[in-house]
Amino acid sequence: MTVATDWLTRYGIAVPDRADAIEAAVAGGLVLLMLAVGLAAARTLGPRLADWWKAHAGRTAGVLRPRLSAILRHGTAALLLALLLVAYPWSALAGVPIGIALGAAAAMTVHHVMRGVGIPRWASWTVEAIVFVTLVSRAVGGLEPITRTLDAIGVTVGSRRLSLLALVSTLVTVVVLIALVRLANRVLGHSIEGARALDPTQKILAQKIAGIAAVVVAFFFGIDLLGIDLTAFAVFSGAFGLAVGFGMQKTIGNLIAGIILLMDRSIKPGDVIAVGTSFGWVNKIGVRAVSVVTRDGKEHLIPNEDLMTREVENWSYSDRNVRVRIPVRVPYDCDLKVAQALMLKAAIDSPRVLDSPKPNVWLTAFGTDGVEHEILAWISDPESGVGNVKSDVLNRLWVAFREAGIAIPFAQREVYVRGWTGPSEPLPRP
């Protein structure tokens, strides 16, 4: 032992005394204890926390929920290790295991939280590295040497100092605020979605307003954290307003149009609308456009302004019931009463046709090729399609007509030749 001590002293390496070694051993044991407590908390409370998050986050809980046990484990350990670090004036040697364990636990907590809310890997890893280095440095001797070095690397622009320290602080603040905004939007969105006093349109409007409010609060909170003087933005306010007026007028117009659509409830998610050649049900009213899903599975994105300025057919604006007209032609020599009864029966037997209002059959005209009829049937789910209802009724009617011996008329033309001016002899075959 004396030889090793003499060798370390010869090369200028400080040798800890017996008290420092004992203190470091005690710190290492306490670190293991804190890590064990975090593991026990994850095993006992992790499933309950996951169930609670599922109940309060709803459909958005899927990404973060599997990580909650790990977040609870590392977060509990990091909290206990932080309390351990400040509870006693540890020596530099004893602070090493505490700082490494605290930095690793905090970095893992940050990793699972940020990945759970969809923060990119590069941003998550950057923040984790900064958190780890910061906490380890704090435990073994303070942050002043690191902050002084980072602040020394930079340039001065006007009256402001742009340093590497400011860049790191800005990056961490922005990433953390984005993570918090996404987390808040998920909780607020699910809470609003579960509100019984609001209809679907009001829920979407409330979710959008809550999302905008969360972003605004995070922006001003970040400005305050970074110590940025808001008067600096006054210089650029005129140019920014001009840019918004010219370059973003369509975007702002679509945003305002979307809010108006949600407020007056003329178009709601689930409505069946027809705009120009687009026909389908409204899937989502976004900030820029309305998503309309057609029966072919295609999703049309229609700008909100178009729905405000163009003629729109809303099949389910005040009532979801839609009347389907099915034209049918029968020959003149058939029994119209029997044919009309079969038409009515085919409509009644179709599963999507409503019993109330009752389907009806109208005789509309005496056509050149047959007697024209229209089957009038009501459905309550136009988003499931209209053509398939017509097809089902006509298929049933085809079988019924065949069994009753009723033919489907088709166009026939008779040509009468009053005179023939050609040769009396037949023309020879070629």
C-alpha positions as CSV (number, residue, x, y, z in Angstrom):
1,M,0.0,0.0,0.0
2,T,2.9,2.3,0.9
3,V,4.5,1.6,-2.5
4,A,1.4,2.5,-4.4
5,T,0.9,5.7,-2.4
6,D,4.5,6.7,-3.0
7,W,4.1,6.1,-6.7
8,L,0.9,8.2,-6.9
9,T,2.5,11.0,-4.9
10,R,5.6,11.0,-7.1
11,Y,3.4,11.7,-10.2
12,G,1.4,14.5,-8.4
13,I,-1.8,12.5,-7.9
14,A,-3.5,13.3,-4.7
15,V,-4.1,10.2,-2.5
16,P,-7.3,10.2,-0.5
17,D,-7.0,9.7,3.2
18,R,-8.8,7.0,5.2
19,A,-11.7,9.3,6.0
20,D,-12.3,10.3,2.4
21,A,-12.2,6.6,1.4
22,I,-14.8,5.6,4.0
23,E,-17.0,8.6,3.0
24,A,-16.8,7.5,-0.6
25,A,-17.7,3.9,0.3
26,V,-20.7,5.1,2.3
27,A,-21.8,7.3,-0.6
28,G,-21.5,4.3,-3.0
29,G,-23.7,2.2,-0.7
30,L,-26.3,4.9,-0.4
31,V,-26.3,5.2,-4.2
32,L,-27.0,1.5,-4.5
33,L,-29.8,1.9,-2.0
34,M,-31.4,4.8,-3.9
35,L,-31.2,2.9,-7.2
36,A,-32.9,-0.1,-5.5
37,V,-35.7,2.1,-4.2
38,G,-36.3,3.4,-7.7
39,L,-36.5,-0.1,-9.0
40,A,-38.9,-1.1,-6.3
41,A,-41.1,2.0,-7.0
42,A,-41.2,1.1,-10.7
43,R,-42.3,-2.5,-10.0
44,T,-45.0,-1.6,-7.4
45,L,-46.3,1.8,-8.8
46,G,-45.4,1.5,-12.4
47,P,-48.5,-0.4,-13.6
48,R,-50.8,1.9,-11.6
49,L,-49.2,4.9,-13.1
50,A,-49.6,3.4,-16.6
51,D,-53.3,2.8,-16.0
52,W,-53.8,6.3,-14.6
53,W,-52.0,7.8,-17.7
54,K,-54.2,5.7,-20.0
55,A,-57.3,7.0,-18.3
56,H,-56.2,10.7,-18.5
57,A,-54.5,10.6,-21.9
58,G,-56.9,8.3,-23.9
59,R,-55.8,7.5,-27.4
60,T,-52.6,9.5,-27.1
61,A,-51.3,7.4,-24.2
62,G,-49.9,4.7,-26.5
63,V,-46.4,6.0,-27.0
64,L,-45.6,7.3,-23.5
65,R,-47.4,4.6,-21.5
66,P,-44.9,1.7,-22.0
67,R,-42.1,4.1,-20.8
68,L,-43.8,5.1,-17.6
69,S,-42.3,2.4,-15.5
70,A,-38.8,3.4,-16.7
71,I,-39.6,7.1,-16.1
72,L,-40.8,6.3,-12.5
73,R,-37.7,4.1,-11.8
74,H,-35.1,6.6,-13.0
75,G,-37.0,9.7,-11.9
76,T,-37.4,8.3,-8.3
77,A,-33.7,7.4,-8.2
78,A,-32.7,10.8,-9.6
79,L,-34.9,12.7,-7.0
80,L,-33.5,10.6,-4.1
81,L,-29.9,11.1,-5.3
82,A,-30.4,14.8,-5.7
83,L,-31.6,14.9,-2.0
84,L,-28.6,12.9,-1.0
85,L,-26.3,15.2,-2.8
86,V,-27.5,18.4,-1.0
87,A,-28.2,16.7,2.3
88,Y,-24.5,16.5,3.3
89,P,-21.3,18.3,2.2
90,W,-19.7,15.4,0.5
91,S,-16.0,15.4,-0.5
92,A,-15.0,15.4,-4.2
93,L,-14.2,11.7,-4.0
94,A,-17.6,10.8,-2.5
95,G,-19.4,13.1,-4.9
96,V,-18.1,11.1,-7.9
97,P,-20.4,8.0,-7.5
98,I,-23.3,10.2,-6.5
99,G,-22.8,12.5,-9.4
100,I,-22.4,9.7,-12.0
101,A,-25.5,7.9,-10.7
102,L,-27.5,11.1,-10.5
103,G,-26.5,12.2,-14.0
104,A,-27.3,8.8,-15.5
105,A,-30.7,8.5,-13.7
106,A,-31.7,12.1,-14.7
107,A,-30.5,11.5,-18.3
108,M,-32.5,8.3,-18.6
109,T,-35.6,10.0,-17.2
110,V,-35.2,12.8,-19.8
111,H,-34.6,10.2,-22.6
112,H,-37.9,8.3,-21.9
113,V,-40.0,11.4,-21.4
114,M,-38.8,13.0,-24.6
115,R,-39.0,9.9,-26.7
116,G,-42.4,9.3,-25.3
117,V,-43.7,12.6,-26.5
118,G,-42.0,12.3,-30.0
119,I,-38.9,14.5,-29.6
120,P,-36.3,13.5,-32.3
121,R,-33.4,11.3,-31.2
122,W,-30.7,13.9,-31.9
123,A,-32.4,16.5,-29.7
124,S,-33.1,13.9,-26.9
125,W,-29.5,12.7,-26.9
126,T,-28.2,16.2,-26.9
127,V,-30.2,17.2,-23.8
128,E,-29.4,14.0,-22.1
129,A,-25.6,14.6,-22.6
130,I,-26.0,18.1,-21.2
131,V,-28.0,17.0,-18.2
132,F,-25.4,14.2,-17.4
133,V,-22.4,16.5,-17.7
134,T,-24.1,19.3,-15.7
135,L,-25.1,17.0,-12.8
136,V,-21.8,15.2,-12.6
137,S,-19.9,18.5,-12.6
138,R,-22.2,19.9,-9.9
139,A,-21.5,16.9,-7.7
140,V,-17.7,16.9,-8.0
141,G,-16.9,20.5,-7.7
142,G,-19.4,22.9,-9.3
143,L,-20.4,24.2,-12.7
144,E,-18.4,27.4,-12.7
145,P,-15.4,26.0,-14.7
146,I,-17.6,24.6,-17.4
147,T,-19.9,27.7,-17.7
148,R,-16.8,30.0,-17.7
149,T,-15.3,27.9,-20.5
150,L,-18.5,27.8,-22.6
151,D,-19.1,31.5,-22.1
152,A,-15.6,32.3,-23.3
153,I,-16.3,30.7,-26.6
154,G,-18.4,33.2,-28.6
155,V,-18.6,36.5,-30.4
156,T,-20.0,39.9,-29.5
157,V,-22.6,41.3,-31.8
158,G,-23.5,44.9,-31.0
159,S,-24.4,45.0,-27.3
160,R,-25.1,41.3,-27.0
161,R,-22.8,38.4,-26.3
162,L,-23.4,35.2,-28.4
163,S,-21.6,32.4,-26.7
164,L,-21.6,28.6,-26.7
165,L,-23.2,28.7,-23.2
166,A,-26.1,30.8,-24.6
167,L,-26.5,28.4,-27.5
168,V,-26.6,25.3,-25.1
169,S,-29.1,27.1,-22.8
170,T,-31.3,28.0,-25.7
171,L,-31.3,24.5,-27.1
172,V,-32.1,22.8,-23.8
173,T,-34.9,25.4,-23.0
174,V,-36.5,25.0,-26.5
175,V,-36.4,21.2,-26.4
176,V,-37.8,20.9,-22.9
177,L,-40.6,23.4,-23.6
178,I,-41.6,21.6,-26.8
179,A,-41.7,18.3,-24.8
180,L,-43.8,20.0,-22.1
181,V,-46.2,21.5,-24.7
182,R,-46.7,18.2,-26.3
183,L,-47.4,16.5,-23.0
184,A,-49.8,19.3,-22.0
185,N,-51.6,19.1,-25.3
186,R,-52.2,15.3,-24.8
187,V,-53.6,15.7,-21.3
188,L,-55.7,18.7,-22.2
189,G,-56.9,17.1,-25.5
190,H,-58.1,14.0,-23.7
191,S,-59.7,16.0,-20.9
192,I,-61.6,18.1,-23.4
193,E,-62.6,15.1,-25.4
194,G,-64.1,13.5,-22.3
195,A,-66.2,16.6,-21.5
196,R,-69.9,15.7,-21.8
197,A,-71.1,19.3,-21.9
198,L,-69.4,19.9,-25.3
199,D,-70.4,18.6,-28.7
200,P,-67.8,17.2,-31.1
201,T,-67.3,20.5,-32.9
202,Q,-66.9,22.5,-29.7
203,K,-64.4,19.9,-28.4
204,I,-62.3,20.4,-31.5
205,L,-62.4,24.2,-31.2
206,A,-61.5,23.9,-27.5
207,Q,-58.6,21.6,-28.3
208,K,-57.2,24.0,-30.9
209,I,-57.6,27.0,-28.5
210,A,-55.9,25.1,-25.7
211,G,-53.1,24.0,-28.0
212,I,-52.5,27.6,-29.1
213,A,-52.6,28.8,-25.5
214,A,-50.1,26.2,-24.5
215,V,-47.7,27.3,-27.2
216,V,-48.1,31.0,-26.3
217,V,-47.5,30.3,-22.6
218,A,-44.4,28.2,-23.4
219,F,-43.1,31.0,-25.7
220,F,-43.3,33.7,-23.1
221,F,-42.0,31.4,-20.4
222,G,-39.0,30.5,-22.5
223,I,-38.4,34.2,-23.3
224,D,-38.3,34.8,-19.5
225,L,-36.0,31.9,-18.8
226,L,-33.5,32.9,-21.5
227,G,-33.6,36.5,-20.4
228,I,-34.5,37.9,-23.8
229,D,-35.7,41.5,-23.8
230,L,-39.0,41.7,-25.6
231,T,-38.3,45.2,-26.7
232,A,-35.8,43.7,-29.2
233,F,-38.8,42.3,-31.1
234,A,-40.2,45.8,-31.6
235,V,-37.6,46.4,-34.3
236,F,-38.8,43.5,-36.4
237,S,-42.5,43.8,-35.7
238,G,-43.2,46.0,-38.7
239,A,-41.3,43.8,-41.1
240,F,-42.8,40.7,-39.6
241,G,-46.3,42.2,-39.9
242,L,-45.7,43.0,-43.5
243,A,-44.5,39.5,-44.2
244,V,-47.6,38.0,-42.6
245,G,-49.8,40.4,-44.6
246,F,-48.3,39.4,-48.0
247,G,-46.7,36.0,-47.6
248,M,-48.9,34.3,-45.1
249,Q,-52.3,35.8,-46.0
250,K,-53.6,32.5,-47.3
251,T,-52.4,30.6,-44.2
252,I,-53.9,33.2,-41.8
253,G,-57.1,33.2,-43.9
254,N,-57.4,29.4,-43.8
255,L,-56.7,29.5,-40.0
256,I,-59.5,32.1,-39.4
257,A,-61.8,30.2,-41.8
258,G,-61.2,27.0,-39.9
259,I,-62.1,28.7,-36.6
260,I,-65.2,30.2,-38.1
261,L,-66.3,26.8,-39.4
262,L,-65.9,25.3,-35.9
263,M,-67.7,28.2,-34.2
264,D,-70.8,28.3,-36.5
265,R,-70.8,24.4,-36.7
266,S,-71.9,24.5,-40.4
267,I,-69.4,21.7,-41.1
268,K,-68.5,19.2,-38.4
269,P,-66.4,16.0,-38.3
270,G,-68.5,13.2,-39.5
271,D,-70.7,15.3,-41.8
272,V,-71.1,14.1,-45.4
273,I,-70.4,16.9,-47.8
274,A,-70.0,17.5,-51.5
275,V,-67.7,20.3,-52.7
276,G,-67.2,20.4,-56.5
277,T,-66.1,16.9,-57.5
278,S,-65.2,15.9,-54.0
279,F,-67.8,13.9,-52.1
280,G,-67.2,12.1,-48.7
281,W,-67.3,12.5,-45.0
282,V,-65.4,15.1,-43.0
283,N,-62.6,13.3,-41.1
284,K,-60.9,16.3,-39.5
285,I,-61.0,20.1,-39.6
286,G,-57.3,21.2,-39.5
287,V,-55.6,24.6,-39.2
288,R,-55.1,24.8,-43.0
289,A,-57.6,22.4,-44.6
290,V,-60.5,20.1,-44.0
291,S,-59.8,16.4,-44.6
292,V,-62.6,14.7,-46.6
293,V,-62.4,10.9,-47.0
294,T,-64.2,9.6,-50.1
295,R,-65.7,6.1,-50.6
296,D,-62.6,5.1,-52.6
297,G,-60.5,5.7,-49.5
298,K,-58.9,8.8,-51.0
299,E,-58.4,11.7,-48.6
300,H,-59.0,15.1,-50.1
301,L,-57.5,18.2,-48.3
302,I,-59.8,21.1,-49.1
303,P,-58.6,24.6,-47.9
304,N,-60.8,26.1,-45.3
305,E,-61.3,29.2,-47.4
306,D,-62.9,27.2,-50.2
307,L,-65.6,25.9,-47.8
308,M,-66.3,29.5,-46.8
309,T,-66.6,30.9,-50.3
310,R,-67.8,28.0,-52.4
311,E,-71.2,26.3,-52.5
312,V,-71.1,23.2,-50.2
313,E,-73.7,20.5,-50.0
314,N,-73.9,19.2,-46.4
315,W,-76.0,16.1,-46.4
316,S,-76.1,15.9,-42.6
317,Y,-76.2,19.5,-41.5
318,S,-79.5,19.5,-39.6
319,D,-80.5,15.9,-40.1
320,R,-78.4,12.8,-40.9
321,N,-81.3,11.1,-42.8
322,V,-80.7,11.2,-46.6
323,R,-83.2,10.2,-49.3
324,V,-81.9,8.0,-52.1
325,R,-83.7,8.1,-55.5
326,I,-83.6,4.9,-57.5
327,P,-85.1,5.1,-61.0
328,V,-86.8,2.0,-62.4
329,R,-88.5,1.4,-65.7
330,V,-91.1,-1.4,-66.3
331,P,-92.9,-2.4,-69.6
332,Y,-96.4,-1.2,-70.4
333,D,-97.8,-4.7,-70.6
334,C,-97.0,-5.6,-67.0
335,D,-99.2,-5.3,-63.9
336,L,-98.1,-2.0,-62.4
337,K,-99.6,-2.8,-59.0
338,V,-97.5,-6.0,-58.8
339,A,-94.4,-4.2,-60.1
340,Q,-94.7,-1.4,-57.6
341,A,-95.3,-3.8,-54.7
342,L,-92.1,-5.6,-55.7
343,M,-90.2,-2.3,-55.8
344,L,-91.4,-1.4,-52.4
345,K,-90.5,-4.8,-51.0
346,A,-87.0,-4.7,-52.5
347,A,-86.4,-1.3,-50.7
348,I,-87.9,-2.5,-47.4
349,D,-85.7,-5.7,-47.4
350,S,-82.5,-3.7,-47.9
351,P,-80.7,-3.6,-44.5
352,R,-79.6,0.1,-44.6
353,V,-83.0,1.5,-45.7
354,L,-84.9,3.0,-42.7
355,D,-88.3,1.9,-41.6
356,S,-89.1,5.5,-40.7
357,P,-89.5,7.5,-42.8
358,K,-90.9,4.6,-44.9
359,P,-89.7,4.0,-48.4
360,N,-92.1,4.9,-51.2
361,V,-92.6,4.3,-54.9
362,W,-93.6,7.0,-57.3
363,L,-94.8,6.8,-60.9
364,T,-93.0,9.7,-62.5
365,A,-93.7,9.5,-66.3
366,F,-94.9,7.4,-69.2
367,G,-91.7,7.1,-71.1
368,T,-91.1,6.1,-74.7
369,D,-89.7,2.7,-73.7
370,G,-91.7,2.0,-70.5
371,V,-93.4,3.3,-67.4
372,E,-90.9,5.4,-65.4
373,H,-90.8,4.9,-61.6
374,E,-88.7,6.2,-58.7
375,I,-88.0,4.3,-55.5
376,L,-87.5,6.7,-52.6
377,A,-85.6,5.2,-49.7
378,W,-84.1,6.9,-46.6
379,I,-80.8,6.1,-45.0
380,S,-79.1,7.5,-41.9
381,D,-75.5,6.7,-42.6
382,P,-74.6,8.5,-45.9
383,E,-70.9,8.3,-45.0
384,S,-71.1,4.5,-45.7
385,G,-72.0,5.3,-49.3
386,V,-75.1,5.8,-51.5
387,G,-74.3,3.8,-54.6
388,N,-74.1,0.5,-52.6
389,V,-77.7,1.1,-51.4
390,K,-78.9,1.5,-54.9
391,S,-77.1,-1.6,-56.0
392,D,-78.5,-3.7,-53.2
393,V,-82.1,-2.6,-54.0
394,L,-81.7,-3.1,-57.7
395,N,-80.2,-6.6,-57.2
396,R,-83.2,-7.6,-55.0
397,L,-85.6,-6.1,-57.6
398,W,-84.0,-8.0,-60.4
399,V,-84.5,-11.3,-58.7
400,A,-88.1,-10.4,-57.8
401,F,-88.9,-9.3,-61.4
402,R,-87.5,-12.5,-62.8
403,E,-89.6,-14.6,-60.4
404,A,-92.7,-12.6,-61.3
405,G,-92.1,-12.7,-65.0
406,I,-91.7,-9.0,-65.4
407,A,-89.1,-8.0,-68.0
408,I,-86.9,-5.0,-68.0
409,P,-87.7,-2.8,-71.1
410,F,-85.0,-1.6,-73.3
411,A,-85.0,0.8,-76.3
412,Q,-86.5,-0.7,-79.5
413,R,-86.9,1.0,-82.8
414,E,-89.0,-0.1,-85.8
415,V,-88.1,1.1,-89.2
416,Y,-90.8,1.3,-91.9
417,V,-89.6,1.5,-95.6
418,R,-92.3,3.2,-97.7
419,G,-90.4,2.9,-101.0
420,W,-87.2,1.4,-102.4
421,T,-85.5,3.3,-105.3
422,G,-82.6,0.8,-105.7
423,P,-82.3,-1.9,-108.4
424,S,-85.0,-4.6,-108.5
425,E,-82.4,-7.3,-108.8
426,P,-80.4,-8.1,-105.7
427,L,-76.8,-7.0,-105.9
428,P,-74.3,-9.8,-106.4
429,R,-72.3,-10.8,-103.4
430,P,-68.7,-9.7,-103.4
